[in-house]
Amino acid sequence: MAQDVRGVIARSKGAPVEVTTIRVPEPGPGEALVRVQACGVCHTDLHYREGGINDDFPFLLGHEAAGVVESVGPDVRDLAADDFVVLNWRAVCGRCRACSRGEPWYCFSTHNATQRMTLTDGTPLAAALGIGAFAEKTLVAAGQCTKVDPSVKPEVAGLLGCGVMAGLGAALNTAAVRRGETVTVIGCGGVGDAAILGAAVAGARTVIAVDVDDRKLEWAKQFGATHTLNSRATDVVEGVRGLTGGFGSDVVIDAVGHPETYRQAFYSRDLAGRVVLVGVPRPDVTIELPLLDVFGRGGSLKSSWYGDCLPSRDFPMLVDLHLQGRLPLEKFVTETIGIDQVEQAFEKMHAGEVLRSVVVL
């Protein structure tokens, strides 16, 4: 039997979000009903509200979440009621070309719940990234639930569901930062700071944080940045070279996704260095680089999808590191808020006042 719960929706492009009653079906085959305990306010949710993803309004927002499984569909075997889980938006299929060759983090056929959550009048809702967790309960594919140690705080664990995992994974998985390497991260929001933390955890000896905001550069230091550069005042390429013996960084991570920041990343790396793009570009932007420079500088140019993570592998490991005091994920939580404060959280995010506001239910 369907349940009525409170949820945050965006009805139309650019309009303020609202808290309303949504209807959540009982889980069918391959699905799970999750009682949400915490959900981070991510830039992607703002993009949905502003029509930057698609125009499939109304949207049920929220996707960076943790909670407790309430019930599962009849054919779900590896998940049960009362399991504490972090939700992920890439439930792998296990059968596609990527999964078959042992690279499920590149799965080409990820999936969501089959049934749709709705408004009480039956209007179907498009769940943000197939999750829709600014709600007291949400319906997801069982594969979107990753069990982790239940002793972790939900407001911390949920961050692994999107932004923090994207940044950590860009450093640990995609770039595969090695001990003693030099790393530059351009853009010091939540994703960029997570990349800085990942580089520090991996043993980078120099971690250079680049941003236009001195406040964000100060935040970056608490995640492991050894040096900072304000790109409004300093030429990024020359600044990075000056901090790396004139060579450039072994790894440069672009957490912005703008043509200018990508050029800075490209020319700030050492010969044979790695550039990783984790910031998501707008669909209308392009970049032009001299092909001879692409060839002559060697190394690799990579993009990082969700930090190239495999949730079943990475989430439990990262939660364990956090509980051991080796991964200070709590530093990303600027504030906890109620479900009726999401619109205000968007305003703070836009003003650069927070790393993460987290809705606690």
C-alpha positions as a Markdown table, in Angstrom:
| # | Residue | x | y | z |
|---|---|---|---|---|
| 1 | Met | 0.0 | 0.0 | 0.0 |
| 2 | Ala | 1.4 | 3.4 | -0.9 |
| 3 | Gln | 2.4 | 5.8 | 1.8 |
| 4 | Asp | 2.0 | 9.6 | 2.0 |
| 5 | Val | 5.0 | 11.5 | 3.3 |
| 6 | Arg | 6.5 | 15.0 | 3.1 |
| 7 | Gly | 8.9 | 15.8 | 0.3 |
| 8 | Val | 10.6 | 18.8 | -1.4 |
| 9 | Ile | 9.6 | 19.4 | -5.0 |
| 10 | Ala | 10.4 | 21.8 | -7.8 |
| 11 | Arg | 7.3 | 22.5 | -9.8 |
| 12 | Ser | 8.7 | 24.7 | -12.6 |
| 13 | Lys | 12.0 | 26.2 | -13.8 |
| 14 | Gly | 13.5 | 28.7 | -11.4 |
| 15 | Ala | 10.5 | 28.7 | -9.0 |
| 16 | Pro | 11.2 | 28.3 | -5.3 |
| 17 | Val | 11.0 | 24.7 | -4.0 |
| 18 | Glu | 8.1 | 23.7 | -1.8 |
| 19 | Val | 7.4 | 21.1 | 0.8 |
| 20 | Thr | 4.3 | 19.0 | -0.1 |
| 21 | Thr | 2.8 | 15.6 | 0.3 |
| 22 | Ile | 4.1 | 12.9 | -2.0 |
| 23 | Arg | 2.9 | 9.3 | -2.5 |
| 24 | Val | 5.5 | 6.6 | -2.2 |
| 25 | Pro | 4.6 | 3.1 | -3.5 |
| 26 | Glu | 5.4 | -0.1 | -1.7 |
| 27 | Pro | 8.5 | -1.7 | -3.2 |
| 28 | Gly | 8.1 | -4.0 | -6.2 |
| 29 | Pro | 10.6 | -6.5 | -7.7 |
| 30 | Gly | 14.2 | -5.1 | -7.4 |
| 31 | Glu | 13.1 | -2.1 | -5.3 |
| 32 | Ala | 13.6 | -0.9 | -1.7 |
| 33 | Leu | 11.7 | 1.6 | 0.4 |
| 34 | Val | 14.1 | 3.7 | 2.5 |
| 35 | Arg | 13.4 | 5.9 | 5.5 |
| 36 | Val | 15.6 | 8.9 | 4.9 |
| 37 | Gln | 17.6 | 10.2 | 7.9 |
| 38 | Ala | 19.8 | 12.8 | 6.2 |
| 39 | Cys | 20.3 | 14.3 | 2.8 |
| 40 | Gly | 22.9 | 16.8 | 1.7 |
| 41 | Val | 22.0 | 19.9 | -0.4 |
| 42 | Cys | 24.0 | 19.5 | -3.6 |
| 43 | His | 24.6 | 21.8 | -6.6 |
| 44 | Thr | 22.9 | 19.2 | -8.8 |
| 45 | Asp | 19.6 | 19.7 | -6.9 |
| 46 | Leu | 19.9 | 23.4 | -7.7 |
| 47 | His | 20.6 | 22.5 | -11.4 |
| 48 | Tyr | 17.4 | 20.5 | -11.4 |
| 49 | Arg | 15.4 | 23.4 | -10.0 |
| 50 | Glu | 16.8 | 25.7 | -12.5 |
| 51 | Gly | 16.1 | 23.4 | -15.5 |
| 52 | Gly | 19.7 | 22.7 | -16.1 |
| 53 | Ile | 19.3 | 18.9 | -16.2 |
| 54 | Asn | 16.1 | 18.6 | -18.2 |
| 55 | Asp | 12.5 | 19.9 | -18.2 |
| 56 | Asp | 10.8 | 16.8 | -16.7 |
| 57 | Phe | 9.1 | 18.8 | -14.0 |
| 58 | Pro | 7.9 | 18.4 | -11.3 |
| 59 | Phe | 11.1 | 17.1 | -9.7 |
| 60 | Leu | 11.4 | 15.4 | -6.3 |
| 61 | Leu | 14.8 | 16.8 | -5.2 |
| 62 | Gly | 17.6 | 15.3 | -3.0 |
| 63 | His | 20.0 | 12.5 | -3.7 |
| 64 | Glu | 23.0 | 12.7 | -1.3 |
| 65 | Ala | 21.4 | 10.6 | 1.4 |
| 66 | Ala | 21.6 | 7.9 | 4.1 |
| 67 | Gly | 18.8 | 6.1 | 5.9 |
| 68 | Val | 17.3 | 2.8 | 7.0 |
| 69 | Val | 15.7 | 0.3 | 4.8 |
| 70 | Glu | 12.0 | -0.1 | 5.7 |
| 71 | Ser | 11.1 | -2.9 | 3.3 |
| 72 | Val | 12.2 | -4.5 | 0.1 |
| 73 | Gly | 10.6 | -6.1 | -3.0 |
| 74 | Pro | 9.9 | -9.8 | -3.1 |
| 75 | Asp | 13.0 | -10.8 | -5.1 |
| 76 | Val | 15.6 | -8.7 | -3.2 |
| 77 | Arg | 18.1 | -11.0 | -1.4 |
| 78 | Asp | 21.1 | -9.0 | -0.2 |
| 79 | Leu | 19.2 | -6.2 | 1.5 |
| 80 | Ala | 16.7 | -6.4 | 4.4 |
| 81 | Ala | 14.6 | -4.2 | 6.6 |
| 82 | Asp | 16.6 | -2.2 | 9.2 |
| 83 | Asp | 19.8 | -2.2 | 7.2 |
| 84 | Phe | 21.5 | 1.2 | 7.4 |
| 85 | Val | 22.5 | 2.3 | 3.9 |
| 86 | Val | 24.0 | 5.1 | 1.8 |
| 87 | Leu | 22.1 | 5.8 | -1.4 |
| 88 | Asn | 23.9 | 5.9 | -4.7 |
| 89 | Trp | 22.8 | 7.0 | -8.1 |
| 90 | Arg | 24.7 | 4.3 | -10.1 |
| 91 | Ala | 23.2 | 0.9 | -9.4 |
| 92 | Val | 25.3 | -1.3 | -11.7 |
| 93 | Cys | 23.7 | -4.0 | -13.9 |
| 94 | Gly | 26.4 | -6.6 | -13.7 |
| 95 | Arg | 25.9 | -7.7 | -17.3 |
| 96 | Cys | 27.0 | -4.8 | -19.6 |
| 97 | Arg | 30.3 | -4.6 | -21.4 |
| 98 | Ala | 31.9 | -2.6 | -18.6 |
| 99 | Cys | 30.7 | -5.0 | -15.9 |
| 100 | Ser | 31.7 | -8.0 | -17.9 |
| 101 | Arg | 35.3 | -6.8 | -18.3 |
| 102 | Gly | 35.6 | -6.2 | -14.6 |
| 103 | Glu | 35.1 | -2.4 | -14.6 |
| 104 | Pro | 31.6 | -2.0 | -13.1 |
| 105 | Trp | 32.3 | 1.6 | -12.1 |
| 106 | Tyr | 31.9 | 2.3 | -15.8 |
| 107 | Cys | 28.6 | 0.4 | -16.0 |
| 108 | Phe | 26.7 | 1.5 | -19.2 |
| 109 | Ser | 23.3 | 0.3 | -17.9 |
| 110 | Thr | 22.8 | 1.7 | -14.4 |
| 111 | His | 19.2 | 1.7 | -13.3 |
| 112 | Asn | 16.6 | 3.1 | -10.9 |
| 113 | Ala | 13.3 | 2.0 | -9.4 |
| 114 | Thr | 10.7 | 1.0 | -11.9 |
| 115 | Gln | 7.7 | 2.6 | -10.1 |
| 116 | Arg | 7.4 | 6.4 | -9.9 |
| 117 | Met | 6.6 | 8.4 | -6.8 |
| 118 | Thr | 3.8 | 10.8 | -7.3 |
| 119 | Leu | 1.9 | 13.8 | -6.0 |
| 120 | Thr | -1.4 | 12.9 | -4.2 |
| 121 | Asp | -3.3 | 13.7 | -7.4 |
| 122 | Gly | -1.3 | 11.1 | -9.3 |
| 123 | Thr | 1.1 | 13.4 | -11.1 |
| 124 | Pro | 4.3 | 11.4 | -11.5 |
| 125 | Leu | 7.5 | 12.9 | -10.0 |
| 126 | Ala | 11.0 | 12.8 | -11.6 |
| 127 | Ala | 13.3 | 11.8 | -8.8 |
| 128 | Ala | 16.6 | 13.7 | -8.8 |
| 129 | Leu | 19.3 | 11.2 | -10.0 |
| 130 | Gly | 16.8 | 8.5 | -9.6 |
| 131 | Ile | 16.7 | 8.9 | -5.8 |
| 132 | Gly | 14.5 | 11.9 | -4.6 |
| 133 | Ala | 15.7 | 12.0 | -1.0 |
| 134 | Phe | 14.4 | 15.3 | 0.3 |
| 135 | Ala | 11.6 | 13.2 | 1.6 |
| 136 | Glu | 10.8 | 11.3 | 4.7 |
| 137 | Lys | 10.8 | 8.1 | 2.6 |
| 138 | Thr | 11.9 | 7.3 | -0.9 |
| 139 | Leu | 11.7 | 4.4 | -3.3 |
| 140 | Val | 14.9 | 3.3 | -5.1 |
| 141 | Ala | 16.3 | 0.3 | -6.9 |
| 142 | Ala | 17.8 | -2.1 | -4.3 |
| 143 | Gly | 21.2 | -1.8 | -6.0 |
| 144 | Gln | 21.2 | 1.9 | -5.1 |
| 145 | Cys | 21.4 | 1.0 | -1.4 |
| 146 | Thr | 24.9 | 0.3 | 0.0 |
| 147 | Lys | 25.2 | -1.1 | 3.5 |
| 148 | Val | 27.7 | 0.6 | 5.8 |
| 149 | Asp | 28.6 | 0.6 | 9.5 |
| 150 | Pro | 25.4 | 1.9 | 11.3 |
| 151 | Ser | 27.5 | 3.7 | 13.9 |
| 152 | Val | 28.4 | 6.5 | 11.5 |
| 153 | Lys | 26.3 | 9.6 | 11.7 |
| 154 | Pro | 23.7 | 9.8 | 8.8 |
| 155 | Glu | 24.5 | 13.4 | 8.0 |
| 156 | Val | 28.1 | 12.3 | 7.4 |
| 157 | Ala | 27.5 | 9.0 | 5.6 |
| 158 | Gly | 25.1 | 10.6 | 3.2 |
| 159 | Leu | 27.8 | 12.8 | 1.7 |
| 160 | Leu | 29.4 | 9.8 | 0.1 |
| 161 | Gly | 26.3 | 9.5 | -2.1 |
| 162 | Cys | 27.5 | 12.3 | -4.4 |
| 163 | Gly | 29.8 | 15.3 | -4.0 |
| 164 | Val | 32.3 | 14.0 | -1.5 |
| 165 | Met | 32.6 | 10.7 | -3.2 |
| 166 | Ala | 33.1 | 12.4 | -6.6 |
| 167 | Gly | 36.1 | 14.4 | -5.2 |
| 168 | Leu | 37.7 | 11.6 | -3.2 |
| 169 | Gly | 37.3 | 9.3 | -6.1 |
| 170 | Ala | 38.8 | 11.8 | -8.6 |
| 171 | Ala | 42.0 | 11.7 | -6.5 |
| 172 | Leu | 42.0 | 8.1 | -5.2 |
| 173 | Asn | 40.5 | 6.2 | -8.2 |
| 174 | Thr | 40.7 | 8.2 | -11.4 |
| 175 | Ala | 44.1 | 10.0 | -10.8 |
| 176 | Ala | 45.4 | 7.2 | -8.5 |
| 177 | Val | 47.5 | 9.7 | -6.6 |
| 178 | Arg | 50.7 | 8.1 | -5.3 |
| 179 | Arg | 52.8 | 8.8 | -2.2 |
| 180 | Gly | 55.1 | 11.8 | -2.7 |
| 181 | Glu | 53.4 | 13.2 | -5.8 |
| 182 | Thr | 52.4 | 16.8 | -6.3 |
| 183 | Val | 48.7 | 17.6 | -6.8 |
| 184 | Thr | 46.8 | 20.8 | -7.7 |
| 185 | Val | 43.0 | 21.1 | -7.3 |
| 186 | Ile | 41.2 | 23.9 | -9.1 |
| 187 | Gly | 37.9 | 24.8 | -7.5 |
| 188 | Cys | 37.5 | 24.5 | -3.7 |
| 189 | Gly | 33.9 | 23.8 | -3.2 |
| 190 | Gly | 32.7 | 20.5 | -1.7 |
| 191 | Val | 34.0 | 18.3 | -4.6 |
| 192 | Gly | 37.3 | 20.1 | -4.8 |
| 193 | Asp | 37.9 | 19.9 | -1.1 |
| 194 | Ala | 37.1 | 16.2 | -1.2 |
| 195 | Ala | 39.7 | 15.8 | -3.9 |
| 196 | Ile | 42.2 | 17.7 | -1.7 |
| 197 | Leu | 41.4 | 15.4 | 1.2 |
| 198 | Gly | 41.8 | 12.3 | -1.1 |
| 199 | Ala | 45.2 | 13.6 | -2.3 |
| 200 | Ala | 46.3 | 14.1 | 1.3 |
| 201 | Val | 45.1 | 10.7 | 2.4 |
| 202 | Ala | 47.0 | 9.1 | -0.6 |
| 203 | Gly | 50.2 | 10.7 | 0.6 |
| 204 | Ala | 50.7 | 13.6 | -1.8 |
| 205 | Arg | 53.6 | 15.7 | -0.5 |
| 206 | Thr | 52.3 | 19.0 | -2.0 |
| 207 | Val | 48.6 | 19.8 | -2.5 |
| 208 | Ile | 47.9 | 23.2 | -4.1 |
| 209 | Ala | 44.4 | 24.6 | -3.8 |
| 210 | Val | 43.2 | 27.1 | -6.4 |
| 211 | Asp | 40.1 | 29.3 | -6.2 |
| 212 | Val | 38.9 | 32.9 | -6.6 |
| 213 | Asp | 37.6 | 33.1 | -3.1 |
| 214 | Asp | 40.0 | 33.5 | -0.1 |
| 215 | Arg | 37.4 | 32.1 | 2.3 |
| 216 | Lys | 37.2 | 28.8 | 0.3 |
| 217 | Leu | 41.0 | 28.7 | 0.2 |
| 218 | Glu | 41.1 | 28.9 | 4.0 |
| 219 | Trp | 38.6 | 26.0 | 4.1 |
| 220 | Ala | 40.8 | 24.0 | 1.8 |
| 221 | Lys | 43.7 | 24.1 | 4.3 |
| 222 | Gln | 41.7 | 22.0 | 6.8 |
| 223 | Phe | 41.4 | 19.2 | 4.2 |
| 224 | Gly | 45.1 | 19.0 | 3.5 |
| 225 | Ala | 46.0 | 21.8 | 1.2 |
| 226 | Thr | 49.7 | 22.7 | 1.7 |
| 227 | His | 49.6 | 25.8 | -0.5 |
| 228 | Thr | 46.8 | 28.1 | -1.9 |
| 229 | Leu | 46.6 | 30.3 | -5.0 |
| 230 | Asn | 43.9 | 32.9 | -5.6 |
| 231 | Ser | 43.5 | 32.9 | -9.4 |
| 232 | Arg | 42.2 | 36.5 | -9.4 |
| 233 | Ala | 45.6 | 37.7 | -8.1 |
| 234 | Thr | 48.0 | 35.0 | -9.4 |
| 235 | Asp | 48.6 | 33.4 | -12.8 |
| 236 | Val | 47.6 | 29.8 | -12.0 |
| 237 | Val | 50.1 | 28.1 | -14.4 |
| 238 | Glu | 53.1 | 30.2 | -13.2 |
| 239 | Gly | 52.0 | 29.9 | -9.6 |
| 240 | Val | 51.8 | 26.1 | -9.7 |
| 241 | Arg | 55.1 | 25.9 | -11.4 |
| 242 | Gly | 56.6 | 28.1 | -8.8 |
| 243 | Leu | 55.5 | 25.7 | -6.1 |
| 244 | Thr | 56.7 | 22.6 | -7.9 |
| 245 | Gly | 60.3 | 23.4 | -8.8 |
| 246 | Gly | 59.3 | 24.9 | -12.1 |
| 247 | Phe | 57.8 | 21.6 | -13.4 |
| 248 | Gly | 54.1 | 21.7 | -12.7 |
| 249 | Ser | 52.0 | 19.1 | -10.7 |
| 250 | Asp | 52.0 | 15.4 | -11.3 |
| 251 | Val | 48.2 | 15.5 | -11.0 |
| 252 | Val | 45.8 | 18.5 | -11.7 |
| 253 | Ile | 42.2 | 18.0 | -10.9 |
| 254 | Asp | 39.6 | 20.5 | -12.4 |
| 255 | Ala | 36.7 | 20.6 | -10.0 |
| 256 | Val | 35.0 | 23.5 | -11.9 |
| 257 | Gly | 34.5 | 22.2 | -15.5 |
| 258 | His | 35.0 | 25.5 | -17.3 |
| 259 | Pro | 37.2 | 26.0 | -20.4 |
| 260 | Glu | 39.5 | 28.4 | -18.7 |
| 261 | Thr | 40.0 | 26.2 | -15.6 |
| 262 | Tyr | 40.6 | 23.2 | -17.9 |
| 263 | Arg | 43.3 | 25.1 | -19.8 |
| 264 | Gln | 44.9 | 26.0 | -16.5 |
| 265 | Ala | 44.8 | 22.4 | -15.5 |
| 266 | Phe | 46.3 | 21.3 | -18.8 |
| 267 | Tyr | 49.3 | 23.6 | -18.7 |
| 268 | Ser | 49.8 | 23.4 | -14.9 |
| 269 | Arg | 50.8 | 19.7 | -15.0 |
| 270 | Asp | 54.3 | 18.3 | -15.4 |
| 271 | Leu | 55.3 | 16.5 | -18.5 |
| 272 | Ala | 53.6 | 13.0 | -18.5 |
| 273 | Gly | 51.3 | 14.3 | -15.7 |
| 274 | Arg | 47.6 | 13.5 | -15.4 |
| 275 | Val | 44.7 | 15.9 | -15.8 |
| 276 | Val | 41.3 | 14.8 | -14.2 |
| 277 | Leu | 38.1 | 16.6 | -15.0 |
| 278 | Val | 35.5 | 16.1 | -12.3 |
| 279 | Gly | 33.6 | 19.4 | -12.5 |
| 280 | Val | 30.6 | 18.9 | -14.8 |
| 281 | Pro | 30.7 | 21.4 | -17.8 |
| 282 | Arg | 27.7 | 23.1 | -19.2 |
| 283 | Pro | 26.4 | 21.3 | -22.4 |
| 284 | Asp | 27.1 | 24.4 | -24.5 |
| 285 | Val | 30.8 | 24.9 | -23.8 |
| 286 | Thr | 33.7 | 23.8 | -25.9 |
| 287 | Ile | 37.5 | 24.0 | -25.7 |
| 288 | Glu | 40.3 | 24.3 | -28.2 |
| 289 | Leu | 43.9 | 23.1 | -27.5 |
| 290 | Pro | 46.9 | 22.8 | -29.9 |
| 291 | Leu | 47.0 | 19.2 | -30.8 |
| 292 | Leu | 50.8 | 19.3 | -30.8 |
| 293 | Asp | 50.6 | 20.3 | -27.1 |
| 294 | Val | 48.3 | 17.4 | -26.4 |
| 295 | Phe | 50.8 | 15.1 | -28.0 |
| 296 | Gly | 54.0 | 16.8 | -26.7 |
| 297 | Arg | 53.1 | 17.0 | -23.1 |
| 298 | Gly | 52.2 | 13.3 | -22.9 |
| 299 | Gly | 50.5 | 11.9 | -19.8 |
| 300 | Ser | 46.8 | 11.5 | -19.7 |
| 301 | Leu | 43.5 | 13.5 | -19.9 |
| 302 | Lys | 40.8 | 11.8 | -17.9 |
| 303 | Ser | 37.2 | 12.5 | -16.8 |
| 304 | Ser | 35.9 | 11.2 | -13.5 |
| 305 | Trp | 32.4 | 9.9 | -13.4 |
| 306 | Tyr | 31.2 | 9.8 | -9.8 |
| 307 | Gly | 34.8 | 9.5 | -8.7 |
| 308 | Asp | 34.9 | 6.2 | -10.7 |
| 309 | Cys | 33.6 | 4.7 | -7.5 |
| 310 | Leu | 32.1 | 1.3 | -7.0 |
| 311 | Pro | 29.7 | 1.9 | -4.0 |
| 312 | Ser | 29.9 | -1.6 | -2.7 |
| 313 | Arg | 33.7 | -1.4 | -2.5 |
| 314 | Asp | 34.2 | 2.3 | -1.6 |
| 315 | Phe | 31.4 | 3.4 | 0.7 |
| 316 | Pro | 32.1 | 0.8 | 3.5 |
| 317 | Met | 35.9 | 1.4 | 3.3 |
| 318 | Leu | 35.5 | 5.2 | 3.5 |
| 319 | Val | 33.1 | 5.0 | 6.4 |
| 320 | Asp | 35.5 | 2.7 | 8.2 |
| 321 | Leu | 38.3 | 5.2 | 7.7 |
| 322 | His | 36.1 | 8.0 | 9.0 |
| 323 | Leu | 35.2 | 6.0 | 12.1 |
| 324 | Gln | 38.9 | 5.3 | 12.7 |
| 325 | Gly | 39.5 | 9.1 | 12.7 |
| 326 | Arg | 41.5 | 9.0 | 9.5 |
| 327 | Leu | 39.0 | 10.7 | 7.2 |
| 328 | Pro | 37.4 | 13.8 | 8.7 |
| 329 | Leu | 34.2 | 13.8 | 6.6 |
| 330 | Glu | 32.4 | 15.7 | 9.4 |
| 331 | Lys | 34.3 | 18.9 | 8.3 |
| 332 | Phe | 32.2 | 19.1 | 5.1 |
| 333 | Val | 28.9 | 19.6 | 7.2 |
| 334 | Thr | 28.6 | 23.3 | 7.6 |
| 335 | Glu | 25.0 | 23.1 | 9.0 |
| 336 | Thr | 22.1 | 20.8 | 9.6 |
| 337 | Ile | 18.7 | 22.0 | 8.6 |
| 338 | Gly | 15.0 | 21.0 | 8.5 |
| 339 | Ile | 13.2 | 19.8 | 5.4 |
| 340 | Asp | 11.5 | 23.2 | 5.1 |
| 341 | Gln | 14.9 | 25.1 | 4.8 |
| 342 | Val | 16.1 | 23.8 | 1.4 |
| 343 | Glu | 15.4 | 27.0 | -0.5 |
| 344 | Gln | 17.4 | 29.0 | 2.0 |
| 345 | Ala | 20.2 | 26.4 | 1.7 |
| 346 | Phe | 20.3 | 27.0 | -2.1 |
| 347 | Glu | 20.8 | 30.7 | -1.4 |
| 348 | Lys | 23.7 | 30.1 | 0.9 |
| 349 | Met | 25.2 | 27.7 | -1.6 |
| 350 | His | 24.9 | 30.2 | -4.3 |
| 351 | Ala | 26.6 | 32.8 | -2.1 |
| 352 | Gly | 29.5 | 30.4 | -1.3 |
| 353 | Glu | 28.6 | 30.5 | 2.4 |
| 354 | Val | 28.6 | 26.8 | 3.0 |
| 355 | Leu | 30.3 | 23.6 | 2.0 |
| 356 | Arg | 27.3 | 21.4 | 2.7 |
| 357 | Ser | 23.9 | 22.1 | 4.3 |
| 358 | Val | 22.4 | 18.8 | 5.3 |
| 359 | Val | 18.7 | 18.1 | 5.8 |
| 360 | Val | 18.1 | 16.0 | 8.8 |
| 361 | Leu | 14.7 | 14.2 | 9.0 |
